[in-house]
Amino acid sequence: MMSQLTQIQTKRLAELAHLLRPGWDVPGIEAAIRKAAEKAPALVVARATLNLAANADAVTPGMLPLPGRHWPVDDAGVSLLPTSHNVRCPEHPLSVMPCPQCEAKRTPPPTDDPEYAAMKAALKARTRPQTEQQRLASFNPRPADGSE
């Protein structure tokens, strides 16, 4: 038995599915949700219920506990709900950023290139502009009469 939906959650989920599919009766939807909740976690059941209700080909909510496209799990029973915030590589969707294939293609600029050496020297010689706080901290006013 997986994490169960409470009676109120089941009723609210059934009412939401009824809004999507007015032809389905709420008690029938609730029964299907309870039966489906015996074999899947609450969030997966909720998502499957809404997927089934959004499917125009679904005739009855009794199809909910049966396997089908409405279940957000793969054949191995692993949930397809997002479990991480990893960003996928646009060129290699199976790889997570930073992508090893893209990293291997990137080459650093040659160190003997005079243009690269000049750019690196200019960056090293560049000073950061003072912030307003630094400017005010280094401000040393002299009295108007010249005395110190």
Sequence and secondary structure as in RCSB ss.txt:
>XXXX:A:sequence
MMSQLTQIQTKRLAELAHLLRPGWDVPGIEAAIRKAAEKAPALVVARATLNLAANADAVTPGMLPLPGRHWPVDD
AGVSLLPTSHNVRCPEHPLSVMPCPQCEAKRTPPPTDDPEYAAMKAALKARTRPQTEQQRLASFNPRPADGSE
>XXXX:A:secstr
      HHHHHHHHHHHHHH TTS HHHHHHHHHHHTTTS HHHHHHHHHHHHH TT   GGGTTS STTS B T
TS B S      B SS TTSBSS HHHHHH     TT HHHHHHHHHHHH      HHHHHHH     TTS  
